[in-house]
């Protein structure tokens, strides 16, 4: 495994024929700050949330930065009664990425992806596997390359 997580992301994207652009950016302490540094609206930055199922498997939920996960909606789409966020160490073990850098591309395990319908048709920014980097990709290409399930899985949020 490459010591540079962004190289793992690039390699995994290339294996799936997915065109991505990884850009270095100054460190940001929040999604709002990262959006400002990149000249983006917070809705254009997508949070990759690692979600744990009761059987100790995981999934990714892709949520626009100006919205929050809707647990009832996500449980209905996944078809389960219980989902939760894992602790930081479990998320790292499940994906190989630290919180704040998580991206489904190049994850240690190709967990299922559930993408909020609001990202369809947009160019989006995501974590890039390492702090101080952002990944840009066409959402439709990401959805197609990973066979993601698209659904309404978010709610309005008063903050990112």
SEMIVO-786094 format. One record per residue: x, y, z of N, C-alpha, C, O, CB in turn; residue in one letter. Coordinates in steps of 0.05 Angstrom, whole numbers, plus 32768, in hexadecimal, padded with zeros to 4 digits. Glycine has a CB too. Layout:
REM residues N
XYZXYZXYZXYZXYZa ...
//
This chain:
REM residues 160
80117FE880008000800080008012801980008025801A800E7FED80008018x 800A802C7FF0801980457FEF801680558009800080558014801080567FD7x 802C8061801280298071802B8019808B802680108096803A804580788035x 80158093800E800580AB80077FE980A380017FE480977FEC801280BB7FF0x 7FD680A980137FBA80A1800D7FAF80AC7FF37F9E80A07FE77FA980A98024x 7FB880C47FEB7FAD80CF7FD27FB580BE7FBA7FA780BD7FA67FB780EC7FCEx 7FCD80B17FBC7FD5809F7FA67FC380867FA57FBC807D7F907FF280967FAAx 7FBA807D7FBD7FA780667FBD7F8D806F7FB07F81805F7FA17FA2805D7FDBx 7F8480877FB67F6B80927FAA7F6E80937F8B7F5D808A7F7C7F6480AD7FB5x 7F85809F7F827F8980A17F657F8A80867F587F7E80837F427FA480B07F60x 7F9780737F637F9980587F587F7E804B7F577F77803E7F427FAD80477F68x 7F6F804D7F6C7F5480407F6D7F42804D7F587F32803F7F4B7F4880427F89x 7F4380677F557F3380757F417F3A806C7F257F2980667F147F3680947F43x 7F54806A7F207F5E80617F057F5480457EFF7F4D803F7EE87F7C80627F04x 7F5580337F137F4B80177F0F7F2E80167F077F2680047EF87F4F80077F29x 7F1E80297F0F7F02802A7F087EFC803D7EF07EE580417EE97EF180327F20x 7F1180487EE57F0D805B7ECE7F0080757ED67EF280817EC67EFD804D7EB9x 7F04807D7EEF7EF780947EFB7F0A80AC7EF97F2180AB7F047EEE808F7F18x 7F0280C17EEC7F1280D97EEA7F0F80EB7F027EF980F47F087F0B80E97ED0x 7F2580EF7F117F2481007F297F3A81157F277F4D81137F187F2880EF7F42x 7F37812A7F377F4B813E7F3A7F5081437F577F3D814A7F667F4381597F2Bx 7F68813F7F617F6F81437F7D7F7F815D7F7F7F9381607F717F7F812B7F89x 7F76816F7F8F7F8381897F937F8C818D7FB07F7D81877FC27F7181A07F8Ax 7FA481977FB37FAD819E7FCE7FA081B87FD57F9B81CA7FC57FCC81A07FCFx 7F9981BB7FEF7F8D81D37FF97F9781D880157FA081C580237F6E81D27FF8x 7F9581F1801F7F9D81F5803B7F8B81E5804E7F7581DE80477F9B82148042x 7F9681DF80657F8781D080797F6E81E080817F6E81F880827F9881CA8092x 7F5881D180857F3F81DD808D7F3581CF80A67F3881B780A97F2A81DB8076x 7F2981DE80B87F1F81D380D17F0281CC80D07EF681C080E37F2481E680E8x 7EF581D280B97ED981CB80B67ED281C980987EE181D280877EC681E080C4x 7EBB81BE80927EB281BC80777EAD81D8806C7EB381DE80557E9881AB8075x 7EA281EA807C7E9C820680737EB68213806C7EB8822180587E8E8216808Ax 7ECB820F807C7EE5821B80777EF18210805D7EFC821E804D7EF88217808Ex 7EEF81F6805A7EF981E980417EEB81F380297EF881F980147EF681CA8043x 7ED181F7802B7EC1820280147ECB821D800D7ECF82247FF57EA38202801Ax 7ED0822E80217EDA8249801C7EF58249800E7EFA82587FFC7EDC82588036x 7F07823780187F228235800C7F21822C7FEF7F3282347FDF7F338222801Dx 7F0D821C7FE87F0B82117FCD7EF982227FBB7EF6821D7FA47F0081F57FCEx 7EED82377FC77EDA82487FB87EC182397FB07EB5823F7F9B7EE882527F9Fx 7EB882277FC17EA082177FBC7E8A821E7FD07E8F82287FE67EA781F97FBDx 7E7282177FC87E5B82187FDB7E5E81FF7FEC7E6681EA7FE17E3F821A7FCBx 7E57820080057E5881E780167E4981CF800A7E5081B8800F7E4D81ED8031x 7E3481D47FFA7E2581BE7FEE7E3581AF7FD97E2F81987FD27E0B81C87FE2x 7E4B81BB7FCF7E5C81AF7FBB7E71819C7FC77E7D818D7FB97E6981C37FAAx 7E75819F7FE27E87818D7FF07E7681767FFB7E63817B800A7E97819B8006x 7E7D815E7FF57E6D81477FFD7E7A813980147E92813280137E6981337FE5x 7E6B8135802A7E75812680417E728109803B7E5D80FF80347E65812E805Bx 7E8980FA803E7E8880DD803B7E8680D280587E9A80D380677EA180D2802Cx 7E6F80C9805F7E6A80BF807A7E6B80A1807A7E5F8093806A7E4E80C98084x 7E7B8096808D7E7D807A80917E67807280A57E66807D80BB7E998071809Bx 7E56805F809E7E40805780AE7E42803980B47E48802980A27E25805D80A0x 7E3E803280CD7E41801680D67E25800980D87E12801580E37E50801480F1x 7E237FF180CE7E0B7FE180D07E0E7FCF80E97E237FCD80F57E067FCF80B7x 7DF77FC480F27DF87FB3810A7E087F9A81067E107F8E811A7DDB7FAC8112x 7E0D7F9180ED7E1D7F7980E97E3B7F7F80E67E4A7F6F80DC7E137F6A80D0x 7E437F9780EE7E5F7FA080EE7E6A7FA480D17E827FA380CD7E707F8C80FCx 7E587FA780BE7E617FB080A37E5B7FCE80A17E4E7FD980B27E537F9F808Cx 7E657FDA808C7E637FF780897E577FFE806E7E547FED805C7E7F8004808Dx 7E518017806C7E49802380527E52804080527E58804B80677E2A8021804Dx 7E53804B803B7E59806880387E3F807780317E2F806D80217E6E806C8022x 7E3C808E803E7E2680A080377E3280BA802D7E4280C6803B7E1280A4804Fx 7E2B80C280157E3680DA80097E2080F0800C7E0B80EE80007E3E80D77FEBx 7E268104801C7E13811980247E1E8134801D7E34813B80247E0C81178042x 7E0E8146800F7E178161800A7E1F816F80257E12816B80397E0281717FFBx 7E33818080247E3E818C803B7E2B819F804A7E2F81A480627E56819C8034x 7E1681A8803D7E0381BA804A7DEB81AA80557DD781B6805E7DF981CF8037x 7DED818F80557DD7817F805E7DE1816B80737DF9816880777DC981708046x 7DCE815D807F7DD5814980947DC9812E808B7DB5812D807C7DCB815180B0x 7DD5811980957DCA80FE80907DAE80FC809C7DAA810680B27DDD80E8809Ax 7D9C80EE808E7D8280E8809A7D8280CA80A07D8180B9808F7D6A80EF8085x 7D8480C480BA7D8580A880C27D6D809880BA7D70808280AF7D8980A680E0x 7D5480A380BD7D3D809480B47D3D808E80967D378078808E7D2380A380BBx 7D4480A280867D45809E80697D5A808A80617D55807880517D4A80B9805Bx 7D72808C806D7D88807A80677D81805D806F7D85804A80607DA280838074x 7D76805A80877D6E803F80907D598033807D7D5B801B80777D62804080ADx 7D47804380747D32803980617D3F803080477D37801B803C7D1D804E805Cx 7D51803F803C7D5F803880237D70801F80267D70800E80157D7080508018x 7D7F801E803C7D90800780417D807FEE80497D897FD880447DA5800E8057x 7D697FF280557D587FDC805D7D5F7FD080787D5E7FB8807B7D597FC78048x 7D687FE1808A7D707FD880A57D627FEA80BA7D587FFF80B47D8F7FD980A8x 7D627FE080D27D567FEF80E97D6B7FFF80F87D63801181077D487FDC80FBx 7D847FF980F57D98800681067DB1800D80F57DBC7FFB80E87DA07FF5811Ex 7DBA802680F77DD3802F80EB7DDF804380FF7DD08050810E7DCF803C80CFx 7DF9804680FE7E06805981107E21806181057E2C805380F37E09804F812Dx 7E2C8077810F7E47807F81087E5A806F81197E56806C81317E4C809D810Bx 7E6F8064810D7E848056811D7E97806B81297E97808281227E948042810Bx 7EA68062813D7EBA807481487ED0807881337ED2806981207EC680698163x 7EE1808C81387EF6809381257F09807C811E7F10807981077F0680AB812Fx 7F10806C81327F238056812D7F168041811C7F238035810B7F2C804A8148x 7EFC803B81207EEE802881107EEB803280F37EEE802280E07ED28021811Cx 7EE5804B80F07EE3805780D57EFE805580C67EFE804E80AE7EDA807480D6x 7F14805A80D47F2E805880C87F34803B80C07F3E803680AB7F44806280DCx 7F2E802880D27F32800C80CC7F21800280B57F2A7FF280A57F2C7FFA80E5x 7F09800D80B27EF78004809D7EFE800F80827EF88003806D7EDB800C80A4x 7F0B802780817F10803480687F2D803980617F35803A804A7F02804F8068x 7F3E803B80767F5A804280727F5E806080717F758069806C7F6480368058x 7F49806F80767F4B808D80767F42809880917F30808E809E7F3B8098805Fx 7F4F80AE80997F4780BC80B17F2E80CD80AC7F2980D580957F5E80CE80BCx 7F1F80D280C17F0880E480BE7F1280FE80B37F27810880BA7EFA80E780DAx 7F01810A80A37F08812380967F16811F807B7F1A8132806C7F1A813380A8x 7F1E810680757F2C8100805C7F1E80E9804D7F2680E280377F4980F98061x 7F0A80DD80597EFD80C5804F7EF080C980347EE280DD802F7EE980BA8063x 7EF580B680237EEA80B680087EE5809880017EF6808780097EFD80C47FF2x 7ED080917FF37ECC80757FEC7EE1806A7FD97EE680527FD97EB180717FE1x 7EEE807B7FCA7F0180737FB67F1A80697FC47F2780797FD27F08808A7FA2x 7F2280507FC07F3A80457FCC7F36803C7FE97F4A80367FF67F4F805A7FCCx 7F1E803B7FF37F198031800E7F24801480107F2380057FFC7EFA80328014x 7F2D800D80287F377FF1802C7F227FDD80237F2A7FC880177F3E7FED804Ax 7F097FE280277EF37FD1801E7EE07FE2800E7EDB7FF980157EE47FC38037x 7ED67FD77FF87EC47FE67FE77EA77FE47FF37E967FD57FE87EC47FDB7FC9x 7EA37FF280087E887FF280157E747FFE80027E7B800E7FF17E8980018030x 7E5A7FF680047E4580027FF47E4480207FF87E49802A800E7E2A7FF47FFAx 7E3C802E7FE37E3A804B7FE47E1D80537FDF7E1080497FCD7E4D80597FCEx 7E1380647FF17DF980707FEF7DFD808E7FEB7E07809C7FFD7DE780698008x 7DF580987FD47DF980B47FCD7DDF80C47FCF7DCB80BB7FC47E0680B77FB1x 7DE080DA7FDC7DC880EB7FDD7DC280F57FC17DD480FC7FB27DCC81037FF0x 7DA880F47FBA7DA080FB7F9F7DA781187F977DA8811E7F7F7D8280F87F9Dx 7DAD81297FA97DB481457FA37DD081487F967DD6815E7F8D7DB381557FBCx 7DE081337F967DFA81357F8A7DFA812E7F6C7E0D81347F5E7E0F81247F98x 7DE581227F637DE381197F477DE681317F347DDA81467F397DC8810A7F42x 7DF6812C7F1F7DF981417F0B7E0C81577F127E0D816C7F057DDF814C7F04x 7E1B81547F287E2C816A7F327E4981617F327E50814A7F347E2381737F4Ex 7E5A81757F307E7781717F367E7A81767F547E72818A7F5E7E8A81847F24x 7E8681637F627E8781647F7F7EA481637F897EB681597F7B7E76814E7F8Bx 7EA8816C7FA17EC181697FAF7EBD81567FC77EA981577FD47ECC81857FB9x 7ED181457FCB7ED181327FE17EEC81327FEF7EFE813F7FE67ECA81157FD6x 7EEE812380057F08811E80107F19810F7FFC7F0F81037FE97F05810E802Ax 7F33811080007F4581047FED7F5880F07FFA7F6C80E87FEE7F5581197FDEx 7F5180E780127F6180D3801F7F7680DE80327F8280CF80427F6E80C2800Bx 7F7C80F880307F91810480417F88812180477F7A812E80377FAC81048033x 7F90812A805E7F8A814680667F98815980537FAE8155804B7F92814B8083x 7F8A8170804D7F968184803C7F92817F801E7F9F818D800E7FB381878042x 7F80816D80187F7B81677FFB7F5D81647FF77F4E815C80097F89814C7FF2x 7F54816B7FE07F3881677FD87F3781597FBD7F48815E7FAC7F2881827FD7x 7F2381487FBA7F2081397FA17F0781447F937EF281487F9F7F1D811A7FA7x 7F0A81497F797EF481527F697EED813C7F557EFE81307F487EFB816C7F5Ax 7ED281377F517EC981227F407EAC81297F377E9E81377F457ECA81067F4Dx 7EA5811F7F207E8981217F187E79810C7F277E8080F47F267E86811E7EF8x 7E6581157F367E5681037F477E4B80EB7F377E4B80D57F417E3F81127F55x 7E4080F17F1F7E3480DB7F107E4980C67F097E4380AE7F087E2880E67EF6x 7E6280CE7F037E7780BB7EFD7E7E80AA7F167E8280927F137E9080C97EF3x 7E7F80B77F2D7E8580A97F467E6E80947F4C7E74807D7F527E8880BC7F5Ex 7E56809D7F497E3E808C7F4E7E4080747F3B7E3B805D7F447E24809B7F49x 7E4580787F227E4780637F0E7E5E80507F147E5A80377F137E49806E7EF2x 7E76805B7F197E8E804A7F1D7E8B80387F357E9780227F367EA6805C7F21x 7E7B80407F497E7980307F627E5D80247F657E5880177F7A7E7F80427F7Ax 7E4B80277F527E31801B7F547E2280267F6C7E1380177F797E337FFE7F55x 7E25803F7F737E19804B7F8A7DFB804B7F887DF0804E7F727E2480677F8Fx 7DED80497F9E7DD0804C7FA07DCB806A7FA57DD580767FB77DC4803A7FB7x 7DBA80757F947DB280917F967D9780937FA27D8480867F997DB380A07F7Ax 7D9480A47FB77D7A80A67FC57D7A80C07FD57D8F80CD7FD97D75808E7FD8x 7D6380C87FDE7D6180DF7FF07D6880D5800C7D5880C880197D4480EB7FEFx 7D8080DB80167D8980D180307D9380E880427DA280E380557DA080BD802Cx 7D8B8100803C7D948117804C7D7D812980547D67812780497DAA8127803Dx 7D83813B80677D70814F806F7D7F816A80707D98816B80717D648148808Bx 7D70818080717D7C819A80737D8B819C808E7D84818F80A27D6681B18072x 7DA181AB808D7DB281AE80A57DB581CB80AA7DB881DB80987DCD81A080A1x 7DB681D280C37DBA81EE80CA7DD881F580CA7DDF820C80CA7DAF81F580E6x 7DE981E180C97E0681E580C77E1381CD80BB7E0881B780BB7E1281EA80E3x 7E2B81D180B17E3A81BA80A57E4B81AE80B97E5A819B80B47E4B81C3808Cx 
//
